[in-house]
Amino acid sequence: MAAVLPDTIDATRCPLCGEQNRCAMEVARETGEPQAPCWCMAADFGNAPLAAVPQEKRGKACICARCAAGTPVES
């Protein structure tokens, strides 16, 4: 029987919509290069649907600016 590997979490993608989150802190961690402060440091998360972030992705990947603003993904 083959082992089932857990889904990996891509910290560069929003856990709500899957788009790139452009997290400067993640870029700094991956590259070792200092980055300017992340957009999220000045963002208002008051409309963010944080409760919709899957439990297994909480604290592991940043949401994107669109999701932080509570703007729905257009189809």
Backbone as XML, in Angstrom:
<?xml version="1.0"?>
<chain id="A" units="angstrom">
  <residue number="1" name="MET">
    <atom name="N" x="0.842" y="-1.163" z="0.000"/>
    <atom name="CA" x="0.000" y="0.000" z="0.000"/>
    <atom name="C" x="0.895" y="1.237" z="0.000"/>
  </residue>
  <residue number="2" name="ALA">
    <atom name="N" x="0.622" y="2.179" z="-0.908"/>
    <atom name="CA" x="1.409" y="3.397" z="-1.003"/>
    <atom name="C" x="0.997" y="4.374" z="0.088"/>
  </residue>
  <residue number="3" name="ALA">
    <atom name="N" x="1.979" y="5.104" z="0.596"/>
    <atom name="CA" x="1.692" y="6.107" z="1.611"/>
    <atom name="C" x="0.993" y="7.299" z="0.959"/>
  </residue>
  <residue number="4" name="VAL">
    <atom name="N" x="0.040" y="7.845" z="1.656"/>
    <atom name="CA" x="-0.662" y="9.025" z="1.169"/>
    <atom name="C" x="0.022" y="10.240" z="1.773"/>
  </residue>
  <residue number="5" name="LEU">
    <atom name="N" x="0.512" y="11.122" z="0.905"/>
    <atom name="CA" x="1.185" y="12.310" z="1.386"/>
    <atom name="C" x="0.156" y="13.411" z="1.634"/>
  </residue>
  <residue number="6" name="PRO">
    <atom name="N" x="0.316" y="14.150" z="2.713"/>
    <atom name="CA" x="-0.621" y="15.238" z="2.978"/>
    <atom name="C" x="-0.468" y="16.329" z="1.931"/>
  </residue>
  <residue number="7" name="ASP">
    <atom name="N" x="-1.551" y="17.063" z="1.695"/>
    <atom name="CA" x="-1.477" y="18.189" z="0.770"/>
    <atom name="C" x="-0.479" y="19.194" z="1.315"/>
  </residue>
  <residue number="8" name="THR">
    <atom name="N" x="0.364" y="19.711" z="0.431"/>
    <atom name="CA" x="1.289" y="20.741" z="0.857"/>
    <atom name="C" x="0.597" y="22.090" z="0.748"/>
  </residue>
  <residue number="9" name="ILE">
    <atom name="N" x="1.013" y="22.995" z="1.579"/>
    <atom name="CA" x="0.437" y="24.332" z="1.581"/>
    <atom name="C" x="1.429" y="25.263" z="0.915"/>
  </residue>
  <residue number="10" name="ASP">
    <atom name="N" x="0.977" y="25.949" z="-0.121"/>
    <atom name="CA" x="1.804" y="26.917" z="-0.829"/>
    <atom name="C" x="1.616" y="28.264" z="-0.149"/>
  </residue>
  <residue number="11" name="ALA">
    <atom name="N" x="2.612" y="28.693" z="0.615"/>
    <atom name="CA" x="2.511" y="29.930" z="1.383"/>
    <atom name="C" x="2.492" y="31.172" z="0.500"/>
  </residue>
  <residue number="12" name="THR">
    <atom name="N" x="2.747" y="31.018" z="-0.799"/>
    <atom name="CA" x="2.713" y="32.170" z="-1.707"/>
    <atom name="C" x="1.328" y="32.388" z="-2.295"/>
  </residue>
  <residue number="13" name="ARG">
    <atom name="N" x="0.380" y="31.490" z="-1.989"/>
    <atom name="CA" x="-0.980" y="31.572" z="-2.554"/>
    <atom name="C" x="-2.010" y="31.783" z="-1.449"/>
  </residue>
  <residue number="14" name="CYS">
    <atom name="N" x="-3.019" y="32.557" z="-1.764"/>
    <atom name="CA" x="-4.107" y="32.838" z="-0.834"/>
    <atom name="C" x="-4.887" y="31.550" z="-0.569"/>
  </residue>
  <residue number="15" name="PRO">
    <atom name="N" x="-5.114" y="31.213" z="0.698"/>
    <atom name="CA" x="-5.856" y="29.986" z="1.001"/>
    <atom name="C" x="-7.351" y="30.087" z="0.683"/>
  </residue>
  <residue number="16" name="LEU">
    <atom name="N" x="-7.841" y="31.278" z="0.353"/>
    <atom name="CA" x="-9.249" y="31.436" z="0.007"/>
    <atom name="C" x="-9.493" y="31.339" z="-1.493"/>
  </residue>
  <residue number="17" name="CYS">
    <atom name="N" x="-8.678" y="32.037" z="-2.297"/>
    <atom name="CA" x="-8.941" y="32.078" z="-3.741"/>
    <atom name="C" x="-7.854" y="31.414" z="-4.576"/>
  </residue>
  <residue number="18" name="GLY">
    <atom name="N" x="-6.694" y="31.145" z="-3.991"/>
    <atom name="CA" x="-5.614" y="30.490" z="-4.716"/>
    <atom name="C" x="-4.716" y="31.426" z="-5.506"/>
  </residue>
  <residue number="19" name="GLU">
    <atom name="N" x="-5.040" y="32.710" z="-5.530"/>
    <atom name="CA" x="-4.194" y="33.672" z="-6.242"/>
    <atom name="C" x="-2.943" y="33.967" z="-5.421"/>
  </residue>
  <residue number="20" name="GLN">
    <atom name="N" x="-1.907" y="34.516" z="-6.064"/>
    <atom name="CA" x="-0.699" y="34.875" z="-5.332"/>
    <atom name="C" x="-1.029" y="35.942" z="-4.306"/>
  </residue>
  <residue number="21" name="ASN">
    <atom name="N" x="-0.483" y="35.786" z="-3.112"/>
    <atom name="CA" x="-0.787" y="36.730" z="-2.044"/>
    <atom name="C" x="0.215" y="37.873" z="-1.951"/>
  </residue>
  <residue number="22" name="ARG">
    <atom name="N" x="1.325" y="37.769" z="-2.669"/>
    <atom name="CA" x="2.360" y="38.795" z="-2.704"/>
    <atom name="C" x="2.844" y="39.159" z="-1.296"/>
  </residue>
  <residue number="23" name="CYS">
    <atom name="N" x="3.012" y="38.173" z="-0.470"/>
    <atom name="CA" x="3.451" y="38.376" z="0.910"/>
    <atom name="C" x="4.961" y="38.634" z="0.958"/>
  </residue>
  <residue number="24" name="ALA">
    <atom name="N" x="5.346" y="39.851" z="1.322"/>
    <atom name="CA" x="6.763" y="40.212" z="1.384"/>
    <atom name="C" x="7.503" y="39.407" z="2.445"/>
  </residue>
  <residue number="25" name="MET">
    <atom name="N" x="6.807" y="39.053" z="3.516"/>
    <atom name="CA" x="7.458" y="38.273" z="4.564"/>
    <atom name="C" x="7.798" y="36.869" z="4.068"/>
  </residue>
  <residue number="26" name="GLU">
    <atom name="N" x="6.937" y="36.292" z="3.244"/>
    <atom name="CA" x="7.210" y="34.971" z="2.679"/>
    <atom name="C" x="8.356" y="35.045" z="1.672"/>
  </residue>
  <residue number="27" name="VAL">
    <atom name="N" x="8.385" y="36.100" z="0.870"/>
    <atom name="CA" x="9.481" y="36.289" z="-0.100"/>
    <atom name="C" x="10.803" y="36.406" z="0.658"/>
  </residue>
  <residue number="28" name="ALA">
    <atom name="N" x="10.825" y="37.170" z="1.735"/>
    <atom name="CA" x="12.042" y="37.322" z="2.532"/>
    <atom name="C" x="12.473" y="35.982" z="3.120"/>
  </residue>
  <residue number="29" name="ARG">
    <atom name="N" x="11.510" y="35.203" z="3.594"/>
    <atom name="CA" x="11.843" y="33.889" z="4.168"/>
    <atom name="C" x="12.432" y="32.970" z="3.119"/>
  </residue>
  <residue number="30" name="GLU">
    <atom name="N" x="11.834" y="32.956" z="1.928"/>
    <atom name="CA" x="12.301" y="32.060" z="0.868"/>
    <atom name="C" x="13.635" y="32.475" z="0.271"/>
  </residue>
  <residue number="31" name="THR">
    <atom name="N" x="13.844" y="33.782" z="0.102"/>
    <atom name="CA" x="15.044" y="34.261" z="-0.588"/>
    <atom name="C" x="16.167" y="34.666" z="0.338"/>
  </residue>
  <residue number="32" name="GLY">
    <atom name="N" x="15.833" y="34.973" z="1.591"/>
    <atom name="CA" x="16.845" y="35.476" z="2.504"/>
    <atom name="C" x="17.156" y="36.947" z="2.263"/>
  </residue>
  <residue number="33" name="GLU">
    <atom name="N" x="16.440" y="37.558" z="1.331"/>
    <atom name="CA" x="16.642" y="38.961" z="0.992"/>
    <atom name="C" x="15.633" y="39.830" z="1.731"/>
  </residue>
  <residue number="34" name="PRO">
    <atom name="N" x="16.101" y="40.909" z="2.363"/>
    <atom name="CA" x="15.159" y="41.808" z="3.032"/>
    <atom name="C" x="14.171" y="42.392" z="2.023"/>
  </residue>
  <residue number="35" name="GLN">
    <atom name="N" x="12.953" y="42.612" z="2.454"/>
    <atom name="CA" x="11.905" y="43.171" z="1.614"/>
    <atom name="C" x="11.346" y="44.419" z="2.287"/>
  </residue>
  <residue number="36" name="ALA">
    <atom name="N" x="10.730" y="45.253" z="1.476"/>
    <atom name="CA" x="10.008" y="46.399" z="2.042"/>
    <atom name="C" x="8.854" y="45.844" z="2.873"/>
  </residue>
  <residue number="37" name="PRO">
    <atom name="N" x="8.292" y="46.642" z="3.776"/>
    <atom name="CA" x="7.161" y="46.135" z="4.559"/>
    <atom name="C" x="6.050" y="45.599" z="3.656"/>
  </residue>
  <residue number="38" name="CYS">
    <atom name="N" x="5.429" y="44.523" z="4.085"/>
    <atom name="CA" x="4.371" y="43.876" z="3.318"/>
    <atom name="C" x="3.127" y="44.757" z="3.271"/>
  </residue>
  <residue number="39" name="TRP">
    <atom name="N" x="2.368" y="44.624" z="2.183"/>
    <atom name="CA" x="1.116" y="45.367" z="2.018"/>
    <atom name="C" x="0.178" y="45.142" z="3.202"/>
  </residue>
  <residue number="40" name="CYS">
    <atom name="N" x="0.278" y="43.960" z="3.799"/>
    <atom name="CA" x="-0.654" y="43.609" z="4.869"/>
    <atom name="C" x="-0.419" y="44.389" z="6.149"/>
  </residue>
  <residue number="41" name="MET">
    <atom name="N" x="0.746" y="44.988" z="6.274"/>
    <atom name="CA" x="1.039" y="45.736" z="7.492"/>
    <atom name="C" x="0.169" y="46.994" z="7.603"/>
  </residue>
  <residue number="42" name="ALA">
    <atom name="N" x="-0.341" y="47.492" z="6.475"/>
    <atom name="CA" x="-1.188" y="48.689" z="6.490"/>
    <atom name="C" x="-2.621" y="48.382" z="6.044"/>
  </residue>
  <residue number="43" name="ALA">
    <atom name="N" x="-2.931" y="47.120" z="5.832"/>
    <atom name="CA" x="-4.247" y="46.741" z="5.312"/>
    <atom name="C" x="-5.299" y="46.706" z="6.417"/>
  </residue>
  <residue number="44" name="ASP">
    <atom name="N" x="-6.538" y="46.972" z="6.008"/>
    <atom name="CA" x="-7.689" y="46.851" z="6.899"/>
    <atom name="C" x="-8.332" y="45.495" z="6.617"/>
  </residue>
  <residue number="45" name="PHE">
    <atom name="N" x="-8.319" y="44.609" z="7.580"/>
    <atom name="CA" x="-8.859" y="43.265" z="7.417"/>
    <atom name="C" x="-10.289" y="43.161" z="7.957"/>
  </residue>
  <residue number="46" name="GLY">
    <atom name="N" x="-10.928" y="44.311" z="8.187"/>
    <atom name="CA" x="-12.259" y="44.338" z="8.766"/>
    <atom name="C" x="-13.316" y="43.614" z="7.950"/>
  </residue>
  <residue number="47" name="ASN">
    <atom name="N" x="-13.138" y="43.563" z="6.632"/>
    <atom name="CA" x="-14.117" y="42.888" z="5.771"/>
    <atom name="C" x="-13.637" y="41.509" z="5.307"/>
  </residue>
  <residue number="48" name="ALA">
    <atom name="N" x="-12.499" y="41.071" z="5.810"/>
    <atom name="CA" x="-11.924" y="39.797" z="5.376"/>
    <atom name="C" x="-12.732" y="38.620" z="5.924"/>
  </residue>
  <residue number="49" name="PRO">
    <atom name="N" x="-13.047" y="37.662" z="5.069"/>
    <atom name="CA" x="-13.798" y="36.480" z="5.522"/>
    <atom name="C" x="-12.863" y="35.447" z="6.153"/>
  </residue>
  <residue number="50" name="LEU">
    <atom name="N" x="-12.208" y="35.836" z="7.243"/>
    <atom name="CA" x="-11.193" y="34.969" z="7.856"/>
    <atom name="C" x="-11.752" y="33.638" z="8.332"/>
  </residue>
  <residue number="51" name="ALA">
    <atom name="N" x="-12.999" y="33.600" z="8.705"/>
    <atom name="CA" x="-13.603" y="32.343" z="9.157"/>
    <atom name="C" x="-13.688" y="31.325" z="8.018"/>
  </residue>
  <residue number="52" name="ALA">
    <atom name="N" x="-13.588" y="31.796" z="6.773"/>
    <atom name="CA" x="-13.671" y="30.900" z="5.619"/>
    <atom name="C" x="-12.335" y="30.231" z="5.292"/>
  </residue>
  <residue number="53" name="VAL">
    <atom name="N" x="-11.253" y="30.664" z="5.935"/>
    <atom name="CA" x="-9.944" y="30.034" z="5.688"/>
    <atom name="C" x="-10.004" y="28.618" z="6.252"/>
  </residue>
  <residue number="54" name="PRO">
    <atom name="N" x="-9.689" y="27.614" z="5.411"/>
    <atom name="CA" x="-9.726" y="26.235" z="5.899"/>
    <atom name="C" x="-8.825" y="26.052" z="7.132"/>
  </residue>
  <residue number="55" name="GLN">
    <atom name="N" x="-9.298" y="25.320" z="8.094"/>
    <atom name="CA" x="-8.577" y="25.126" z="9.354"/>
    <atom name="C" x="-7.125" y="24.703" z="9.125"/>
  </residue>
  <residue number="56" name="GLU">
    <atom name="N" x="-6.890" y="23.802" z="8.175"/>
    <atom name="CA" x="-5.536" y="23.291" z="7.953"/>
    <atom name="C" x="-4.596" y="24.322" z="7.335"/>
  </residue>
  <residue number="57" name="LYS">
    <atom name="N" x="-5.132" y="25.426" z="6.843"/>
    <atom name="CA" x="-4.303" y="26.472" z="6.224"/>
    <atom name="C" x="-4.157" y="27.705" z="7.103"/>
  </residue>
  <residue number="58" name="ARG">
    <atom name="N" x="-4.854" y="27.739" z="8.213"/>
    <atom name="CA" x="-4.778" y="28.896" z="9.108"/>
    <atom name="C" x="-3.387" y="29.035" z="9.700"/>
  </residue>
  <residue number="59" name="GLY">
    <atom name="N" x="-2.857" y="30.241" z="9.609"/>
    <atom name="CA" x="-1.534" y="30.525" z="10.155"/>
    <atom name="C" x="-0.397" y="30.003" z="9.299"/>
  </residue>
  <residue number="60" name="LYS">
    <atom name="N" x="-0.708" y="29.507" z="8.094"/>
    <atom name="CA" x="0.327" y="28.934" z="7.232"/>
    <atom name="C" x="0.474" y="29.654" z="5.903"/>
  </residue>
  <residue number="61" name="ALA">
    <atom name="N" x="-0.558" y="30.396" z="5.504"/>
    <atom name="CA" x="-0.522" y="31.140" z="4.244"/>
    <atom name="C" x="-1.360" y="32.398" z="4.399"/>
  </residue>
  <residue number="62" name="CYS">
    <atom name="N" x="-0.838" y="33.511" z="3.899"/>
    <atom name="CA" x="-1.553" y="34.788" z="3.978"/>
    <atom name="C" x="-2.647" y="34.858" z="2.922"/>
  </residue>
  <residue number="63" name="ILE">
    <atom name="N" x="-3.726" y="35.544" z="3.265"/>
    <atom name="CA" x="-4.744" y="35.800" z="2.250"/>
    <atom name="C" x="-4.247" y="36.950" z="1.374"/>
  </residue>
  <residue number="64" name="CYS">
    <atom name="N" x="-4.819" y="37.088" z="0.193"/>
    <atom name="CA" x="-4.408" y="38.146" z="-0.733"/>
    <atom name="C" x="-5.127" y="39.452" z="-0.403"/>
  </residue>
  <residue number="65" name="ALA">
    <atom name="N" x="-4.703" y="40.551" z="-1.022"/>
    <atom name="CA" x="-5.294" y="41.865" z="-0.755"/>
    <atom name="C" x="-6.773" y="41.893" z="-1.117"/>
  </residue>
  <residue number="66" name="ARG">
    <atom name="N" x="-7.165" y="41.233" z="-2.210"/>
    <atom name="CA" x="-8.573" y="41.234" z="-2.616"/>
    <atom name="C" x="-9.431" y="40.533" z="-1.563"/>
  </residue>
  <residue number="67" name="CYS">
    <atom name="N" x="-8.999" y="39.384" z="-1.099"/>
    <atom name="CA" x="-9.761" y="38.667" z="-0.081"/>
    <atom name="C" x="-9.727" y="39.427" z="1.248"/>
  </residue>
  <residue number="68" name="ALA">
    <atom name="N" x="-8.619" y="40.074" z="1.553"/>
    <atom name="CA" x="-8.532" y="40.864" z="2.782"/>
    <atom name="C" x="-9.561" y="41.980" z="2.780"/>
  </residue>
  <residue number="69" name="ALA">
    <atom name="N" x="-9.824" y="42.540" z="1.593"/>
    <atom name="CA" x="-10.806" y="43.621" z="1.466"/>
    <atom name="C" x="-12.236" y="43.086" z="1.417"/>
  </residue>
  <residue number="70" name="GLY">
    <atom name="N" x="-12.386" y="41.773" z="1.336"/>
    <atom name="CA" x="-13.712" y="41.173" z="1.271"/>
    <atom name="C" x="-14.338" y="41.249" z="-0.102"/>
  </residue>
  <residue number="71" name="THR">
    <atom name="N" x="-13.505" y="41.467" z="-1.119"/>
    <atom name="CA" x="-13.994" y="41.539" z="-2.496"/>
    <atom name="C" x="-14.097" y="40.140" z="-3.066"/>
  </residue>
  <residue number="72" name="PRO">
    <atom name="N" x="-15.276" y="39.722" z="-3.506"/>
    <atom name="CA" x="-15.429" y="38.366" z="-4.033"/>
    <atom name="C" x="-14.679" y="38.165" z="-5.348"/>
  </residue>
  <residue number="73" name="VAL">
    <atom name="N" x="-14.285" y="36.931" z="-5.570"/>
    <atom name="CA" x="-13.625" y="36.549" z="-6.817"/>
    <atom name="C" x="-14.667" y="36.572" z="-7.924"/>
  </residue>
  <residue number="74" name="GLU">
    <atom name="N" x="-14.329" y="37.225" z="-9.034"/>
    <atom name="CA" x="-15.258" y="37.262" z="-10.162"/>
    <atom name="C" x="-15.045" y="36.036" z="-11.029"/>
  </residue>
  <residue number="75" name="SER">
    <atom name="N" x="-16.132" y="35.469" z="-11.505"/>
    <atom name="CA" x="-16.055" y="34.269" z="-12.338"/>
    <atom name="C" x="-15.839" y="34.625" z="-13.776"/>
  </residue>
</chain>
